[in-house]
Amino acid sequence: MGATSHFANEQALIFAGLGDKERTLEALDRMADLGAQRVGVYLNYPELGLLQDDPRIKAFRRKVGLPD
């Protein structure tokens, strides 16, 4: 696991808290190499609720091997 993906989880939560969907999705994308289980846990955090209706989150879920 690279340092970039390690801190991406924290960045995703920070950007989500700021309401910045673009940067939240970018940080999540950097987390993809952490695996479906770990990423799936983060996607269920209430802070990431701002992405719930964003169609890009479905594509990201497929990318990491999670169901829609």
DSSP file (Angstrom, degrees, kcal/mol; ACC not computed):
  #  RESIDUE AA STRUCTURE BP1 BP2  ACC     N-H-->O    O-->H-N    N-H-->O    O-->H-N    TCO  KAPPA ALPHA  PHI   PSI    X-CA   Y-CA   Z-CA
    1    1 A M              0   0    0      0, 0.0     2,-0.1     0, 0.0    33,-0.0   0.000 360.0 360.0 360.0 126.8    0.0    0.0    0.0
    2    2 A G     >  -     0   0    0      1,-0.1     4,-1.9     4,-0.0     5,-0.1  -0.408 360.0-114.5 -82.8 161.2    1.4    3.3   -1.0
    3    3 A A  H  > S+     0   0    0      1,-0.2     4,-2.0     2,-0.2     5,-0.2   0.841 114.3  60.7 -62.1 -33.0    1.4    6.4    1.0
    4    4 A T  H  > S+     0   0    0      1,-0.2     4,-1.0     2,-0.2    -1,-0.2   0.936 108.6  40.9 -61.9 -46.7   -0.9    8.1   -1.5
    5    5 A S  H  > S+     0   0    0      1,-0.2     4,-0.8     2,-0.2    -1,-0.2   0.828 110.3  60.3 -71.4 -30.0   -3.6    5.5   -1.0
    6    6 A H  H  < S+     0   0    0     -4,-1.9     4,-0.4     1,-0.2     3,-0.4   0.918 112.5  36.1 -63.7 -43.4   -3.1    5.5    2.8
    7    7 A F  H  X S+     0   0    0     -4,-2.0     4,-2.4     1,-0.2    -1,-0.2   0.631  98.8  81.3 -85.2 -13.1   -3.9    9.2    3.2
    8    8 A A  H  X S+     0   0    0     -4,-1.0     4,-2.8     1,-0.2    -1,-0.2   0.844  86.3  58.8 -62.1 -33.1   -6.6    9.2    0.5
    9    9 A N  H  X S+     0   0    0     -4,-0.8     4,-1.6    -3,-0.4    -1,-0.2   0.919 109.2  43.3 -63.0 -42.2   -9.1    7.8    3.0
   10   10 A E  H  > S+     0   0    0     -4,-0.4     4,-2.2    -3,-0.2    -2,-0.2   0.902 113.4  52.0 -68.6 -40.2   -8.6   10.8    5.3
   11   11 A Q  H  X S+     0   0    0     -4,-2.4     4,-3.1     1,-0.2     5,-0.3   0.903 105.5  55.5 -62.3 -41.0   -8.6   13.2    2.4
   12   12 A A  H  X S+     0   0    0     -4,-2.8     4,-2.1     1,-0.2    -1,-0.2   0.919 110.0  45.7 -58.8 -43.5  -11.9   11.7    1.1
   13   13 A L  H  X S+     0   0    0     -4,-1.6     4,-2.1     2,-0.2    -1,-0.2   0.893 114.0  48.6 -68.2 -39.0  -13.5   12.4    4.5
   14   14 A I  H  X S+     0   0    0     -4,-2.2     4,-1.4     2,-0.2    -2,-0.2   0.950 113.2  45.9 -65.2 -49.0  -12.1   15.9    4.7
   15   15 A F  H  <>S+     0   0    0     -4,-3.1     5,-2.6     1,-0.2     4,-0.4   0.876 112.1  52.2 -63.6 -36.4  -13.2   16.8    1.2
   16   16 A A  H ><5S+     0   0    0     -4,-2.1     3,-1.4    -5,-0.3    -1,-0.2   0.916 106.6  53.4 -64.2 -41.5  -16.7   15.3    1.8
   17   17 A G  H 3<5S+     0   0    0     -4,-2.1    -1,-0.2     1,-0.3    -2,-0.2   0.805 108.3  50.5 -62.1 -29.3  -17.0   17.4    5.0
   18   18 A L  T 3<5S-     0   0    0     -4,-1.4    -1,-0.3    -5,-0.1    -2,-0.2   0.498 116.6-117.1 -85.0  -4.8  -16.2   20.5    2.9
   19   19 A G  T < 5 +     0   0    0     -3,-1.4     2,-1.1    -4,-0.4    -3,-0.2   0.690  66.3 144.4  77.8  18.8  -18.9   19.5    0.4
   20   20 A D     >< +     0   0    0     -5,-2.6     4,-1.9     1,-0.2    -1,-0.2  -0.747  22.3 177.3 -96.1  92.1  -16.3   19.1   -2.4
   21   21 A K  H  > S+     0   0    0     -2,-1.1     4,-2.8     1,-0.2     5,-0.2   0.900  75.9  55.0 -61.8 -43.3  -17.6   16.1   -4.5
   22   22 A E  H  > S+     0   0    0      1,-0.2     4,-2.1     2,-0.2    -1,-0.2   0.943 112.5  40.3 -58.5 -51.2  -14.9   16.3   -7.1
   23   23 A R  H  > S+     0   0    0      2,-0.2     4,-2.1     1,-0.2    -1,-0.2   0.809 112.7  56.6 -71.6 -28.7  -12.0   16.1   -4.7
   24   24 A T  H  X S+     0   0    0     -4,-1.9     4,-2.4    -9,-0.2    -1,-0.2   0.942 109.5  45.7 -64.0 -47.1  -13.8   13.5   -2.6
   25   25 A L  H  X S+     0   0    0     -4,-2.8     4,-2.4     1,-0.2    -2,-0.2   0.871 110.9  53.2 -64.5 -37.0  -14.2   11.3   -5.7
   26   26 A E  H  X S+     0   0    0     -4,-2.1     4,-1.6    -5,-0.2    -1,-0.2   0.917 110.4  47.2 -63.0 -42.7  -10.5   11.9   -6.7
   27   27 A A  H  X S+     0   0    0     -4,-2.1     4,-0.8     1,-0.2    -2,-0.2   0.908 111.2  51.1 -66.0 -41.4   -9.4   10.8   -3.2
   28   28 A L  H >< S+     0   0    0     -4,-2.4     3,-1.0     1,-0.2     4,-0.5   0.904 105.9  55.8 -61.5 -40.2  -11.7    7.7   -3.4
   29   29 A D  H >< S+     0   0    0     -4,-2.4     3,-1.1     1,-0.3     4,-0.2   0.875 103.9  53.7 -60.7 -36.6  -10.2    6.8   -6.7
   30   30 A R  H 3< S+     0   0    0     -4,-1.6     3,-0.4     1,-0.2    -1,-0.3   0.710 104.3  57.8 -69.4 -19.0   -6.7    6.8   -5.1
   31   31 A M  T X< S+     0   0    0     -3,-1.0     3,-2.8    -4,-0.8     4,-0.3   0.563  76.2  98.5 -83.6  -9.4   -8.1    4.4   -2.5
   32   32 A A  G X  S+     0   0    0     -3,-1.1     3,-1.5    -4,-0.5    -1,-0.2   0.806  75.1  59.6 -53.1 -35.8   -9.1    1.8   -5.2
   33   33 A D  G 3  S+     0   0    0     -3,-0.4    -1,-0.3     1,-0.3    -2,-0.1   0.549  87.5  76.2 -74.0  -4.5   -6.0   -0.3   -4.6
   34   34 A L  G <  S-     0   0    0     -3,-2.8     4,-0.3     1,-0.2    -1,-0.3   0.675 107.2-112.6 -76.7 -16.5   -6.9   -0.8   -1.0
   35   35 A G    <>  -     0   0    0     -3,-1.5     4,-2.5    -4,-0.3     5,-0.3  -0.055  23.8 -77.4 101.4 157.9   -9.5   -3.3   -2.1
   36   36 A A  H  > S+     0   0    0     28,-0.3     4,-2.8     1,-0.2     5,-0.2   0.872 122.4  52.7 -60.1 -42.8  -13.3   -3.7   -2.2
   37   37 A Q  H  > S+     0   0    0      2,-0.2     4,-1.5     1,-0.2    -1,-0.2   0.943 113.9  41.1 -63.5 -47.8  -13.7   -4.5    1.5
   38   38 A R  H  > S+     0   0    0     -4,-0.3     4,-1.5     1,-0.2    -1,-0.2   0.918 117.9  46.9 -67.8 -43.1  -11.8   -1.5    2.8
   39   39 A V  H  X S+     0   0    0     -4,-2.5     4,-2.3     1,-0.2    -1,-0.2   0.906 108.0  57.8 -64.2 -40.8  -13.2    0.9    0.3
   40   40 A G  H  X S+     0   0    0     -4,-2.8     4,-0.8    -5,-0.3    -1,-0.2   0.859 101.9  55.0 -58.5 -37.1  -16.7   -0.4    1.0
   41   41 A V  H >< S+     0   0    0     -4,-1.5     3,-0.9     1,-0.2     4,-0.2   0.934 109.4  46.7 -60.9 -46.5  -16.4    0.5    4.7
   42   42 A Y  H >< S+     0   0    0     -4,-1.5     3,-1.8     1,-0.2     6,-0.3   0.871 104.3  60.9 -65.5 -36.8  -15.5    4.1    3.8
   43   43 A L  H 3< S+     0   0    0     -4,-2.3    -1,-0.2     1,-0.3    -2,-0.2   0.724 101.1  56.0 -65.2 -18.4  -18.4    4.4    1.3
   44   44 A N  T << S+     0   0    0     -3,-0.9    -1,-0.3    -4,-0.8    -2,-0.2   0.476  79.0 114.4 -91.1  -2.6  -20.8    3.6    4.2
   45   45 A Y  S X  S-     0   0    0     -3,-1.8     3,-1.7    -4,-0.2     4,-0.1  -0.481  72.8-130.1 -66.3 136.2  -19.5    6.5    6.3
   46   46 A P  G >  S+     0   0    0      0, 0.0     3,-1.8     0, 0.0     4,-0.2   0.790 104.4  68.5 -59.4 -27.3  -22.3    9.1    6.7
   47   47 A E  G >  S+     0   0    0      1,-0.3     3,-0.6     2,-0.1    -4,-0.1   0.791  95.8  55.1 -62.4 -26.4  -19.8   11.8    5.7
   48   48 A L  G X  S+     0   0    0     -3,-1.7     3,-2.0    -6,-0.3    -1,-0.3   0.303  74.2 105.5 -91.1  10.3  -19.8   10.4    2.2
   49   49 A G  G X   +     0   0    0     -3,-1.8     3,-1.7     1,-0.3     4,-0.3   0.743  63.3  74.9 -59.6 -24.0  -23.6   10.7    1.9
   50   50 A L  G <  S+     0   0    0     -3,-0.6    -1,-0.3     1,-0.3     3,-0.2   0.696  95.5  51.2 -64.4 -15.9  -23.2   13.6   -0.4
   51   51 A L  G X  S+     0   0    0     -3,-2.0     3,-1.8     1,-0.2     6,-0.3   0.481  78.5 103.2 -95.4  -4.1  -22.1   11.1   -3.1
   52   52 A Q  T <  S+     0   0    0     -3,-1.7    -1,-0.2     1,-0.3    -2,-0.1   0.838  90.2  32.0 -51.1 -43.9  -25.2    8.9   -2.7
   53   53 A D  T 3  S+     0   0    0     -4,-0.3    -1,-0.3    -3,-0.2    -2,-0.1   0.350  90.7 114.0 -98.5   6.0  -27.0   10.1   -5.8
   54   54 A D    X>  -     0   0    0     -3,-1.8     3,-1.5     1,-0.1     4,-0.6  -0.668  61.6-145.7 -80.2 123.7  -23.9   10.8   -7.9
   55   55 A P  H 3> S+     0   0    0      0, 0.0     4,-1.2     0, 0.0     3,-0.4   0.752  94.9  67.4 -62.6 -22.6  -23.8    8.5  -10.9
   56   56 A R  H 3> S+     0   0    0      1,-0.2     4,-2.1     2,-0.2     5,-0.1   0.774  90.0  62.9 -69.1 -24.4  -20.0    8.4  -10.7
   57   57 A I  H <> S+     0   0    0     -3,-1.5     4,-2.5    -6,-0.3    -1,-0.2   0.860  99.9  53.4 -70.2 -33.2  -20.1    6.6   -7.4
   58   58 A K  H  X S+     0   0    0     -4,-0.6     4,-2.0    -3,-0.4    -1,-0.2   0.918 109.6  48.0 -64.4 -42.6  -21.8    3.6   -9.1
   59   59 A A  H  X S+     0   0    0     -4,-1.2     4,-2.1     1,-0.2    -2,-0.2   0.894 112.0  50.0 -63.9 -39.8  -19.0    3.5  -11.6
   60   60 A F  H  X S+     0   0    0     -4,-2.1     4,-1.9     2,-0.2    -2,-0.2   0.915 107.3  53.8 -65.1 -42.8  -16.4    3.7   -8.8
   61   61 A R  H  X>S+     0   0    0     -4,-2.5     5,-3.5     1,-0.2     4,-0.5   0.911 110.3  47.2 -58.0 -43.3  -18.1    0.8   -6.9
   62   62 A R  H ><5S+     0   0    0     -4,-2.0     3,-1.0     3,-0.2    -1,-0.2   0.903 107.4  58.0 -63.6 -40.7  -17.9   -1.4  -10.0
   63   63 A K  H 3<5S+     0   0    0     -4,-2.1    -2,-0.2     1,-0.3    -1,-0.2   0.872 111.2  40.4 -58.3 -39.9  -14.3   -0.4  -10.5
   64   64 A V  H 3<5S-     0   0    0     -4,-1.9   -28,-0.3    -5,-0.1    -1,-0.3   0.451 122.8-102.3 -91.6   0.4  -13.3   -1.7   -7.1
   65   65 A G  T <<5S+     0   0    0     -3,-1.0    -3,-0.2    -4,-0.5    -2,-0.1   0.730  75.2 135.0  89.6  24.0  -15.5   -4.8   -7.3
   66   66 A L      < -     0   0    0     -5,-3.5    -1,-0.3    -6,-0.2    -2,-0.1  -0.767  58.1-105.8-101.9 150.7  -18.5   -3.7   -5.2
   67   67 A P              0   0    0      0, 0.0    -1,-0.1     0, 0.0    -5,-0.0  -0.331 360.0 360.0 -68.6 156.9  -22.1   -4.2   -6.1
   68   68 A D              0   0    0     -7,-0.1    -7,-0.0    -6,-0.0    -6,-0.0   0.495 360.0 360.0 -65.5 360.0  -24.2   -1.2   -7.2
